[in-house]
């Protein structure tokens, strides 16, 4: 190939846009528990506004429709309440803003609550607290939420946090993330992964939680390769996991 043609080809390759990464943020749909409950609709709008202001790389994002959501935040009640603060001299009656809700995750319902002093804070602050509670739940369950999406890449492995019970089950001692199952004929099996393997690093960085691996797999999407550092049978191995189409 002549230099001119080679240069043109190289220029075209460099100019080609990189494949867009998919957004691994947890999609949250916000709704009211019922019509006519005083203030609930306002709190729903407050929470939506807070979610809409999240940065692009944040853990949470606002879902416009329930069928697009990974989680549903249902606002159930909103009220003020007076409580005596006995830590002050003399004691002072303080008014608190309280918003109560529930996180709906499939058949699982987890109560959430925001409580702020109306003297120095606002209903918007209560909405921020609810979003913070939702973020804590999403962070703890992020890899599970991503793996049940319809477009989760078919890598053929299951992985979980390496708990004391799983250490005993698989006979391993150290680590944070363990492979719990590998599907026959899958990308995971072709990469040489086995149940009981501890995934220690991801692309050269120490892996401290399953959610980080799940985010990387989902965001990179098909036709990419992840470099894993694996402890298998007590020996360290470098594994290239190709994410299939």
Buried (B, 14 or more C-beta within 10 A) or exposed (E): EEEEEEEEEEEEEEEEEEEEEBEBBBBBBBBBBEEEBEBBBBBBBBBBBBBEEBEEEEBBBBBEEEEEBBBBBBBBBBEEEEEEEEEEEEEEEBEBBBBBBBBBBEEEEBEBBBBBBBEEBEBBBBBBBBBEBBBEBBEEBBBBBBBEEEEEBEBBBBBBBBEEEBBEBBEBEEBBBBBBEBEEEBBBBBBBBBBBBBBBBBEEEEBEBBBBBBBBBBBBBEEBEBEBBBBBEEEEBEBEBBBEE
